């Protein structure tokens, strides 16, 4: 008899937890429909370093003249396409 009571209490508790989770999930819906992924602090730091590096490299690329671009194997058009990209790409 005590097993059935404990089991019923477990189902009631589980049901209330699921209701709370579904209510919170509806409150936290993503309005833009973007995929939300949890990142560790290390991953966020690493990604920020990559983005900053891209910004710096593309800024440097944007000021090179055609002779210097030819030295690194770029045409002016290729360089323009690269430095006009957003930092996250």
Buried (B, 14 or more C-beta within 10 A) or exposed (E): EEEEEEEEEEEEEEEEEEEEEEEEEEEEEEEEEEEEEEEEEEEEEEEEEEEEEBEEEBEEBEEBEEEEBEEEEBEEEEBEEBBEEEEEE
